[in-house]
Amino acid sequence: MYDPEEIAKIRHAQQKWLENSLEETLSRMPERQDQFITTSSEPVERLYTPLDVDKIDYLVDLGFPGEYPFTRGVHPTLHRGKLWTMRMFAGFGTAEETNARFKYLLDQGQTGLSIAFDLPTLMGLDTDAPEALGEFGKCGVAVSSLKDMEILLEGIPLDKVSTSMTINSPAAIIWAMYIATAEKHGVRPEQLRGTIQNDILKEYIAQKEYIFPPEPSMRLVVDTIEFGTSMVPQWNTISISGYHIREAGSTAAQELAFTLVDGMEYVRWSIERGLPVDAFAPRLSFFFNAHNDFFEEIVKYRAARRIWGRELRHTFGARDSRSWLMRFHTQTAGVSLTAQQPENNIVRVALQALAAVLGGTQSLHTNSMDEALALPSEHAVTVALRTQQIIAEESGVANTVDPLGGSFFIENQTNRIEAQAYDYFRRIEELGGVLPAIEKGFFQSEISDAAYRYQREIDTEQRHIVGVNAYQDLKPYEIPILRMDPAGYQRQVDRLAELRRERDNGRVGQCLDNLRLACQGTENTMPYILDAVRAYATLGEIIGVMKDVFGIYQEPTWI
């Protein structure tokens, strides 16, 4: 991109600058520390110039927004044409309580729903299961049956609002409940828009909310992709998630590499099922973290688009340009929030959200200032939503596409993190692929080492966290904390008991028997799951059938 003679001039001028201006300044005023590093402990040089990006070919490596390789964005106008979806993650207690929060957020200007489920639901347990005791509604809403989903979505225009659901092992069942509820609203499956996370590989790698062994779990994911491709064409049947990988302590490069390699594994399994890549790839979506290091996060998103476009086009042979697009949701980093001086989290979240917008996100959740202490209060979640609205309406950053593109620093770091991702791809392939690498503990070990290094940097004060190991203030901070309905648990248990008494239990039994046969065979399980859900079989009952057929996963003892 640069003329060789000009590069030579710059190299000569830079050497003079080093010997004169810089040396004189450093003799009078040394730099604050010997080495500057990113959140991922990567070194940051003092200055970046054309010498650091002299190998870039603009048309090959950057191109234009909306055109391959999509480094500069997936849409030609990006946020000039349409702002990102403001999709606040919400869920707590009973379906009634969360339904009220959804309606409040929509009234406040939110433009999409994002449902958080409680731990029993995430693990495929009914609220009244003995193993679920004490976990009702604490990290999301409890959904044990179609009845709960009906209450959760009461009064929500499902033909107009897109909905994201963060659910993995029981994803097919929860999605079936959503589809069945929409049917009761008179909304056809082909009208529905939204996303189920449904990313089981990252559960084995980072979050650990798995139920079944990897192979049958992957079968269920492909069942949803196949079913959605033909029956729910506007739905993203998987959100390939780096968010939880980063929350577990990974570096930005690990988040990027492990997310993309998982995505490519889903593509391989779907192709092996017989699905043409261009039939399903346009509905694959991604979910990334926005951590503290402003520029590192931006380059991660830019590199992600470029790698995904290249791999889908050249490795998997996709011909439809929509298959090359990486569309992604972003959530600010929960792990970066501090219980100390919680109002500081507003600033952290604002910077993280700004990085996501400048990186070209299609959808965004901003964490609330109180989430290191409790589920978000109404006040805190409103401030978090207003943060997005101020960025959108007042900052001016949505007025142009990829405004940091062309920065010597940004382009150099985009290349760096891309190269690190490909190095991880090579190492994972040498281990035999994603599933063998999981069984050997490769991902888990890499993340653990990175998390330990980061914490050591905090403990030794090489890294400062404001309010934690720097600028401490021992005065107690009081902010409003969410209080859930104390009678909610009993109401949920009573509803489950009433459901089991009043439903057609013969029909439920027949549906579960049919599902068992489908699981034992090779048919797509989604139609049978839908039948069971419509009959008001509970989440725990459906998962119980699958456990009988597929078994329960136990992590290897190398941990």
C-alpha positions as CSV (number, residue, x, y, z in Angstrom):
1,M,0.0,0.0,0.0
2,Y,3.0,2.3,0.5
3,D,5.7,3.3,-2.0
4,P,9.0,1.7,-1.1
5,E,10.8,5.0,-1.4
6,E,8.4,6.6,1.0
7,I,8.9,3.7,3.5
8,A,12.6,4.2,3.3
9,K,12.2,7.9,4.1
10,I,10.0,7.1,7.0
11,R,12.4,4.6,8.4
12,H,15.2,7.2,8.2
13,A,13.1,9.9,9.8
14,Q,12.0,7.6,12.5
15,Q,15.6,6.7,13.4
16,K,16.4,10.4,13.7
17,W,13.4,10.9,15.9
18,L,14.6,8.0,18.1
19,E,18.1,9.4,18.5
20,N,17.1,13.0,19.0
21,S,13.6,13.9,20.2
22,L,12.8,10.7,22.0
23,E,16.2,10.2,23.6
24,E,16.2,13.8,24.9
25,T,12.7,13.5,26.3
26,L,13.4,10.2,28.1
27,S,16.5,11.6,29.7
28,R,14.4,14.3,31.2
29,M,11.2,12.4,31.8
30,P,11.3,8.6,31.9
31,E,8.1,6.7,30.9
32,R,5.8,5.6,33.7
33,Q,6.7,1.9,33.4
34,D,9.2,-0.3,31.6
35,Q,6.6,-2.1,29.6
36,F,3.0,-1.3,28.6
37,I,0.7,-4.2,28.1
38,T,-2.9,-4.9,27.0
39,T,-5.6,-6.5,29.1
40,S,-4.3,-9.8,27.5
41,S,-0.7,-9.0,28.6
42,E,0.4,-8.3,25.1
43,P,3.1,-5.7,24.7
44,V,2.2,-2.3,23.3
45,E,4.9,-0.3,21.5
46,R,5.5,3.3,22.0
47,L,4.6,4.3,18.5
48,Y,3.1,2.8,15.4
49,T,3.9,4.1,11.9
50,P,3.5,3.0,8.3
51,L,6.5,0.7,8.9
52,D,4.2,-1.5,11.1
53,V,1.6,-2.0,8.3
54,D,3.7,-1.7,5.2
55,K,2.7,-5.2,4.0
56,I,-1.0,-4.4,4.1
57,D,-2.9,-4.6,0.8
58,Y,-5.9,-2.4,1.2
59,L,-8.3,-4.1,-1.2
60,V,-7.2,-7.6,0.0
61,D,-6.9,-7.1,3.8
62,L,-9.4,-4.2,4.5
63,G,-11.6,-3.6,1.5
64,F,-14.9,-1.6,2.0
65,P,-17.7,-2.0,4.5
66,G,-20.2,-4.5,3.4
67,E,-17.8,-6.2,1.0
68,Y,-15.4,-9.1,1.4
69,P,-13.3,-9.5,3.6
70,F,-15.6,-7.4,5.9
71,T,-12.7,-6.1,8.1
72,R,-14.4,-2.8,8.0
73,G,-18.0,-4.0,8.7
74,V,-20.7,-6.3,7.4
75,H,-22.9,-3.4,6.1
76,P,-22.0,-0.6,3.7
77,T,-23.6,2.1,6.0
78,L,-23.5,0.2,9.3
79,H,-25.0,2.4,12.0
80,R,-25.7,5.3,9.7
81,G,-28.5,3.2,8.3
82,K,-29.6,1.3,11.4
83,L,-28.4,1.5,14.9
84,W,-27.4,-1.7,16.7
85,T,-30.1,-3.6,18.5
86,M,-30.1,-2.5,22.2
87,R,-30.8,-5.8,23.8
88,M,-30.6,-5.8,27.6
89,F,-30.1,-9.2,29.1
90,A,-32.8,-9.6,31.7
91,G,-34.4,-12.3,33.9
92,F,-34.9,-13.1,37.6
93,G,-37.4,-14.8,39.9
94,T,-40.7,-15.8,38.4
95,A,-42.0,-15.4,34.9
96,E,-44.3,-12.7,36.1
97,E,-41.5,-10.6,37.5
98,T,-39.3,-10.9,34.4
99,N,-42.3,-10.1,32.1
100,A,-42.7,-6.8,34.0
101,R,-39.0,-6.0,33.5
102,F,-39.3,-6.8,29.8
103,K,-42.2,-4.4,29.4
104,Y,-40.4,-1.7,31.4
105,L,-37.2,-2.0,29.2
106,L,-39.3,-1.9,26.0
107,D,-41.0,1.3,27.3
108,Q,-37.6,2.8,28.0
109,G,-36.5,2.3,24.4
110,Q,-34.9,-1.1,24.3
111,T,-35.2,-2.6,20.8
112,G,-34.9,-6.4,21.5
113,L,-35.4,-8.9,24.3
114,S,-32.6,-11.0,25.8
115,I,-33.7,-13.7,28.3
116,A,-31.6,-14.9,31.2
117,F,-32.6,-18.2,32.7
118,D,-31.9,-19.4,36.3
119,L,-29.4,-22.1,37.0
120,P,-31.9,-25.0,37.3
121,T,-33.3,-24.1,33.9
122,L,-29.8,-23.9,32.4
123,M,-29.1,-27.4,33.8
124,G,-32.4,-28.8,32.5
125,L,-34.0,-29.1,36.0
126,D,-37.6,-28.3,37.1
127,T,-37.8,-25.7,39.8
128,D,-39.1,-28.3,42.3
129,A,-36.3,-30.8,41.6
130,P,-34.2,-31.6,44.8
131,E,-31.0,-30.6,43.0
132,A,-32.5,-27.2,42.2
133,L,-33.1,-26.2,45.8
134,G,-31.8,-22.8,46.7
135,E,-31.2,-21.7,43.1
136,F,-34.6,-20.5,42.1
137,G,-34.5,-17.2,40.1
138,K,-31.1,-16.1,41.2
139,C,-29.3,-15.7,37.9
140,G,-32.3,-15.5,35.6
141,V,-35.9,-16.5,35.3
142,A,-37.2,-19.9,36.1
143,V,-38.9,-21.7,33.1
144,S,-40.0,-25.3,33.8
145,S,-42.8,-25.6,31.3
146,L,-44.7,-24.1,28.4
147,K,-47.0,-22.5,31.0
148,D,-44.0,-20.5,32.4
149,M,-43.0,-19.4,28.9
150,E,-46.6,-18.3,28.2
151,I,-46.5,-16.0,31.3
152,L,-43.0,-14.8,30.5
153,L,-44.1,-13.6,27.1
154,E,-47.6,-12.4,27.9
155,G,-48.3,-9.1,26.1
156,I,-45.0,-9.1,24.1
157,P,-45.6,-8.7,20.3
158,L,-43.6,-11.7,19.2
159,D,-44.1,-10.9,15.5
160,K,-42.4,-7.5,16.0
161,V,-39.7,-8.0,18.7
162,S,-36.6,-10.2,18.2
163,T,-35.7,-12.3,21.2
164,S,-32.3,-13.7,22.3
165,M,-32.3,-16.6,24.7
166,T,-29.1,-17.6,26.6
167,I,-29.6,-21.3,26.9
168,N,-27.3,-24.2,25.8
169,S,-27.8,-27.8,26.9
170,P,-31.7,-27.5,27.0
171,A,-31.7,-25.0,24.1
172,A,-33.9,-27.1,21.8
173,I,-36.5,-27.5,24.5
174,I,-36.6,-23.8,25.5
175,W,-36.8,-22.8,21.8
176,A,-39.7,-25.2,21.3
177,M,-41.5,-23.5,24.2
178,Y,-41.0,-20.1,22.6
179,I,-42.3,-21.4,19.2
180,A,-45.3,-23.0,20.9
181,T,-46.1,-19.8,22.8
182,A,-45.9,-17.8,19.5
183,E,-48.3,-20.3,18.0
184,K,-50.8,-19.5,20.8
185,H,-50.3,-15.8,19.9
186,G,-51.2,-16.5,16.3
187,V,-47.6,-15.9,15.2
188,R,-46.2,-18.5,12.7
189,P,-42.7,-19.9,13.1
190,E,-41.5,-18.2,9.8
191,Q,-42.4,-14.8,11.3
192,L,-40.2,-15.3,14.4
193,R,-36.9,-13.4,14.7
194,G,-34.3,-14.1,17.4
195,T,-31.4,-16.2,18.6
196,I,-30.8,-19.2,20.8
197,Q,-27.3,-19.4,22.2
198,N,-27.2,-23.2,21.8
199,D,-23.3,-23.2,21.8
200,I,-22.5,-26.4,23.7
201,L,-18.8,-26.5,22.8
202,K,-18.0,-23.5,24.9
203,E,-19.8,-25.1,27.8
204,Y,-17.1,-27.9,27.8
205,I,-14.4,-25.3,27.3
206,A,-15.4,-22.6,29.8
207,Q,-18.9,-22.3,31.4
208,K,-19.4,-26.0,32.4
209,E,-23.2,-26.0,32.1
210,Y,-23.3,-29.2,30.1
211,I,-25.6,-32.2,30.6
212,F,-24.9,-34.8,27.9
213,P,-21.6,-36.0,26.3
214,P,-20.2,-33.9,23.4
215,E,-21.4,-36.1,20.5
216,P,-25.2,-36.3,21.3
217,S,-25.0,-32.6,22.4
218,M,-23.6,-31.7,18.9
219,R,-26.4,-33.8,17.4
220,L,-29.0,-31.7,19.2
221,V,-27.3,-28.5,18.0
222,V,-27.4,-29.7,14.4
223,D,-31.1,-30.8,14.8
224,T,-31.9,-27.1,15.7
225,I,-29.9,-25.8,12.8
226,E,-31.6,-28.2,10.4
227,F,-35.1,-27.5,11.8
228,G,-34.6,-23.8,11.8
229,T,-33.2,-23.7,8.3
230,S,-36.5,-25.1,6.9
231,M,-39.1,-24.1,9.5
232,V,-37.9,-20.9,11.3
233,P,-35.9,-19.2,8.6
234,Q,-35.4,-15.8,10.3
235,W,-34.1,-17.3,13.5
236,N,-30.4,-17.6,14.4
237,T,-30.3,-21.2,15.7
238,I,-26.9,-20.7,17.3
239,S,-24.9,-17.8,18.8
240,I,-21.3,-19.0,18.9
241,S,-20.1,-17.5,22.1
242,G,-16.7,-16.2,23.0
243,Y,-18.3,-14.2,25.9
244,H,-18.1,-17.0,28.5
245,I,-14.6,-18.0,27.3
246,R,-13.4,-14.5,28.1
247,E,-15.3,-14.4,31.4
248,A,-13.5,-17.6,32.4
249,G,-10.2,-15.7,32.1
250,S,-9.0,-16.1,28.5
251,T,-7.1,-13.5,26.5
252,A,-8.6,-11.6,23.6
253,A,-6.8,-13.9,21.2
254,Q,-8.0,-17.0,22.9
255,E,-11.6,-15.7,22.9
256,L,-11.3,-15.0,19.2
257,A,-9.6,-18.3,18.2
258,F,-11.7,-20.6,20.4
259,T,-14.9,-19.0,19.3
260,L,-14.1,-19.2,15.6
261,V,-12.8,-22.8,15.8
262,D,-16.1,-23.8,17.6
263,G,-18.0,-22.1,14.8
264,M,-16.1,-24.0,12.1
265,E,-16.9,-27.2,14.0
266,Y,-20.6,-26.5,13.9
267,V,-20.3,-25.8,10.1
268,R,-18.5,-29.2,9.6
269,W,-21.2,-31.1,11.6
270,S,-24.0,-29.4,9.7
271,I,-22.4,-30.2,6.3
272,E,-21.9,-33.8,7.4
273,R,-25.7,-33.9,8.2
274,G,-26.2,-33.1,4.5
275,L,-27.1,-29.4,4.8
276,P,-25.7,-27.2,2.0
277,V,-23.4,-24.6,3.7
278,D,-25.2,-21.7,2.0
279,A,-28.6,-23.0,3.4
280,F,-27.6,-22.5,7.0
281,A,-24.5,-20.3,7.3
282,P,-26.3,-17.0,6.8
283,R,-28.2,-17.7,10.1
284,L,-25.1,-18.4,12.2
285,S,-24.4,-15.6,14.7
286,F,-21.7,-14.8,17.2
287,F,-21.4,-13.4,20.7
288,F,-18.4,-11.6,22.0
289,N,-17.1,-9.9,25.2
290,A,-16.2,-6.3,25.4
291,H,-13.4,-6.1,28.0
292,N,-11.4,-3.2,29.4
293,D,-8.7,-2.7,26.8
294,F,-10.4,-0.3,24.3
295,F,-8.3,-0.9,21.2
296,E,-7.7,-4.6,21.8
297,E,-11.4,-5.2,21.7
298,I,-11.9,-3.3,18.5
299,V,-9.1,-5.2,16.7
300,K,-10.6,-8.5,17.9
301,Y,-13.9,-7.7,16.2
302,R,-12.3,-6.6,13.0
303,A,-10.1,-9.7,12.8
304,A,-13.0,-11.9,13.6
305,R,-15.0,-10.7,10.5
306,R,-12.0,-11.1,8.3
307,I,-11.1,-14.7,9.4
308,W,-14.7,-15.9,9.3
309,G,-15.3,-14.5,5.8
310,R,-12.1,-16.1,4.6
311,E,-12.8,-19.5,6.1
312,L,-16.4,-19.7,5.0
313,R,-15.5,-18.7,1.5
314,H,-12.4,-20.7,0.9
315,T,-12.3,-23.5,3.4
316,F,-16.1,-24.4,3.3
317,G,-16.8,-23.3,-0.2
318,A,-19.7,-21.0,0.6
319,R,-20.8,-19.0,-2.5
320,D,-23.6,-16.8,-1.1
321,S,-21.9,-13.7,0.3
322,R,-24.4,-13.7,3.2
323,S,-22.6,-16.9,4.4
324,W,-19.4,-15.0,4.7
325,L,-20.8,-12.4,7.1
326,M,-20.0,-12.5,10.8
327,R,-22.9,-10.9,12.6
328,F,-22.4,-10.6,16.3
329,H,-23.9,-9.5,19.6
330,T,-21.6,-8.0,22.3
331,Q,-22.0,-7.8,26.0
332,T,-19.8,-5.7,28.2
333,A,-17.5,-7.7,30.5
334,G,-19.2,-8.9,33.7
335,V,-15.9,-10.1,35.0
336,S,-14.5,-6.5,34.9
337,L,-17.2,-5.2,37.3
338,T,-16.2,-4.5,40.9
339,A,-18.1,-4.6,44.1
340,Q,-15.8,-1.9,45.4
341,Q,-17.0,1.6,44.3
342,P,-19.7,0.1,42.1
343,E,-20.5,3.5,40.4
344,N,-17.1,3.2,38.7
345,N,-18.6,0.3,36.7
346,I,-20.7,2.9,34.8
347,V,-17.5,4.3,33.3
348,R,-16.1,0.9,32.6
349,V,-19.3,-0.2,30.8
350,A,-19.4,3.0,28.7
351,L,-15.9,2.5,27.4
352,Q,-16.5,-1.2,26.7
353,A,-19.8,-0.4,24.9
354,L,-18.0,2.3,22.9
355,A,-15.4,-0.2,21.8
356,A,-18.2,-2.6,20.7
357,V,-19.8,0.1,18.6
358,L,-16.6,1.2,17.0
359,G,-15.8,-2.5,16.3
360,G,-19.1,-2.8,14.4
361,T,-21.4,-4.8,16.6
362,Q,-25.0,-5.5,15.4
363,S,-26.4,-5.9,18.9
364,L,-25.3,-4.8,22.4
365,H,-26.0,-5.4,26.1
366,T,-24.5,-3.1,28.6
367,N,-24.0,-4.4,32.2
368,S,-25.4,-2.6,35.1
369,M,-23.3,-1.0,37.8
370,D,-24.6,-3.2,40.6
371,E,-24.1,-6.7,39.0
372,A,-21.0,-7.5,41.2
373,L,-23.5,-7.3,44.1
374,A,-26.8,-8.6,42.8
375,L,-29.1,-8.9,39.8
376,P,-29.6,-5.4,38.3
377,S,-32.1,-3.0,40.0
378,E,-34.5,-1.1,37.8
379,H,-32.4,2.1,38.3
380,A,-29.1,0.4,37.4
381,V,-30.5,-1.2,34.3
382,T,-31.9,2.1,33.1
383,V,-28.5,3.8,33.5
384,A,-27.0,0.9,31.5
385,L,-29.5,1.3,28.7
386,R,-29.1,5.1,28.7
387,T,-25.4,4.5,28.2
388,Q,-26.1,2.9,24.9
389,Q,-28.6,5.6,23.9
390,I,-26.1,8.4,24.7
391,I,-23.4,6.7,22.6
392,A,-26.0,6.3,19.8
393,E,-27.5,9.8,19.9
394,E,-24.9,12.1,21.3
395,S,-21.3,10.9,20.8
396,G,-21.2,11.0,16.9
397,V,-19.4,7.7,16.7
398,A,-22.2,6.1,14.7
399,N,-21.9,8.8,12.0
400,T,-19.2,7.0,10.0
401,V,-18.2,3.4,9.3
402,D,-15.1,1.9,11.0
403,P,-13.7,5.4,12.0
404,L,-10.5,3.8,13.4
405,G,-9.7,1.8,10.2
406,G,-6.4,2.9,8.8
407,S,-4.8,3.7,12.1
408,F,-1.3,2.2,12.1
409,F,-1.9,0.9,15.6
410,I,-5.3,-0.6,14.8
411,E,-4.2,-2.3,11.6
412,N,-1.0,-3.7,13.1
413,Q,-2.9,-5.1,16.1
414,T,-5.6,-6.5,13.9
415,N,-2.9,-8.4,12.0
416,R,-1.3,-9.5,15.3
417,I,-4.4,-11.0,16.8
418,E,-5.4,-12.7,13.5
419,A,-2.0,-14.4,13.4
420,Q,-2.4,-15.6,17.0
421,A,-5.8,-17.0,16.1
422,Y,-4.4,-19.0,13.2
423,D,-1.6,-20.3,15.4
424,Y,-4.3,-21.7,17.8
425,F,-6.2,-23.2,14.8
426,R,-3.0,-25.1,13.9
427,R,-2.4,-26.3,17.4
428,I,-6.0,-27.5,17.8
429,E,-5.8,-29.3,14.4
430,E,-2.6,-31.1,15.6
431,L,-4.6,-32.4,18.6
432,G,-7.1,-33.9,16.3
433,G,-9.8,-31.2,16.3
434,V,-12.1,-29.5,18.7
435,L,-13.6,-32.5,20.5
436,P,-10.3,-34.3,21.1
437,A,-8.8,-31.0,22.3
438,I,-11.6,-30.6,24.8
439,E,-11.1,-34.2,26.0
440,K,-7.3,-33.5,26.4
441,G,-8.0,-30.3,28.4
442,F,-6.2,-28.0,25.9
443,F,-8.7,-25.1,25.9
444,Q,-9.2,-25.4,29.6
445,S,-5.5,-25.3,30.4
446,E,-4.9,-22.3,28.1
447,I,-7.7,-20.3,29.7
448,S,-6.6,-21.3,33.2
449,D,-3.0,-20.1,32.6
450,A,-4.2,-16.8,31.2
451,A,-6.5,-16.2,34.1
452,Y,-3.8,-17.0,36.6
453,R,-1.3,-14.6,34.9
454,Y,-3.9,-11.8,34.9
455,Q,-4.7,-12.3,38.6
456,R,-1.0,-12.3,39.4
457,E,-0.6,-9.0,37.6
458,I,-3.3,-7.5,39.9
459,D,-1.9,-9.1,43.0
460,T,1.6,-7.7,42.3
461,E,0.2,-4.4,41.3
462,Q,1.6,-4.6,37.8
463,R,-2.0,-4.0,36.8
464,H,-4.2,-1.5,38.5
465,I,-7.9,-1.9,39.0
466,V,-9.4,1.4,40.2
467,G,-11.0,1.0,43.6
468,V,-9.6,-2.5,44.2
469,N,-5.8,-2.2,44.3
470,A,-5.6,1.5,43.4
471,Y,-7.4,4.6,44.6
472,Q,-9.2,2.6,47.3
473,D,-12.0,4.1,49.4
474,L,-13.0,2.2,52.5
475,K,-16.2,4.2,53.0
476,P,-19.3,2.0,52.5
477,Y,-21.2,2.5,49.2
478,E,-25.0,2.1,49.3
479,I,-26.9,1.7,46.1
480,P,-30.4,0.3,45.5
481,I,-30.4,-3.5,45.3
482,L,-33.0,-5.7,43.5
483,R,-35.4,-7.5,45.9
484,M,-37.3,-10.4,44.4
485,D,-40.8,-11.5,45.5
486,P,-40.2,-13.8,48.5
487,A,-43.3,-15.7,47.6
488,G,-42.2,-16.4,44.1
489,Y,-40.6,-19.8,44.7
490,Q,-43.7,-21.2,46.3
491,R,-45.9,-19.8,43.5
492,Q,-43.7,-21.5,40.9
493,V,-43.8,-24.8,42.8
494,D,-47.5,-24.6,43.1
495,R,-47.9,-23.9,39.4
496,L,-45.9,-26.9,38.5
497,A,-48.0,-29.1,40.8
498,E,-51.2,-27.8,39.3
499,L,-49.8,-28.3,35.8
500,R,-49.0,-31.9,36.4
501,R,-52.5,-32.5,37.8
502,E,-54.5,-30.8,35.1
503,R,-52.7,-31.7,31.9
504,D,-53.4,-34.9,29.8
505,N,-50.8,-37.1,31.4
506,G,-51.5,-39.9,28.9
507,R,-50.7,-37.6,26.0
508,V,-47.5,-36.4,27.9
509,G,-46.4,-40.0,28.3
510,Q,-47.0,-40.8,24.6
511,C,-45.0,-37.7,23.5
512,L,-42.1,-38.6,25.8
513,D,-42.1,-42.2,24.5
514,N,-42.0,-40.9,20.9
515,L,-39.1,-38.6,21.8
516,R,-37.2,-41.5,23.4
517,L,-37.5,-43.4,20.1
518,A,-36.3,-40.4,18.1
519,C,-33.3,-39.9,20.4
520,Q,-32.4,-43.6,20.0
521,G,-32.6,-43.3,16.2
522,T,-31.3,-40.7,13.8
523,E,-34.4,-38.6,13.2
524,N,-34.4,-34.9,13.9
525,T,-35.6,-34.5,17.5
526,M,-37.2,-31.0,17.2
527,P,-40.6,-32.1,16.0
528,Y,-40.8,-34.6,18.9
529,I,-39.6,-32.0,21.4
530,L,-42.3,-29.6,20.1
531,D,-45.0,-32.2,20.6
532,A,-43.9,-32.9,24.2
533,V,-43.8,-29.2,25.0
534,R,-47.2,-28.6,23.5
535,A,-48.5,-31.4,25.7
536,Y,-47.0,-29.5,28.7
537,A,-44.3,-32.0,29.5
538,T,-41.9,-30.2,31.8
539,L,-38.3,-29.3,31.0
540,G,-37.0,-31.8,33.6
541,E,-39.2,-34.6,32.1
542,I,-37.9,-34.0,28.6
543,I,-34.3,-33.8,29.7
544,G,-34.8,-36.9,31.8
545,V,-35.7,-38.9,28.6
546,M,-32.5,-37.6,26.9
547,K,-30.4,-38.4,29.9
548,D,-31.6,-42.0,29.7
549,V,-30.6,-42.3,26.0
550,F,-27.6,-40.0,25.8
551,G,-26.1,-40.4,29.3
552,I,-24.6,-37.6,31.5
553,Y,-21.2,-36.1,30.8
554,Q,-18.4,-36.3,33.4
555,E,-15.3,-34.1,32.8
556,P,-12.1,-36.2,32.5
557,T,-10.0,-36.4,35.7
558,W,-7.0,-34.4,34.2
559,I,-8.7,-31.3,35.7
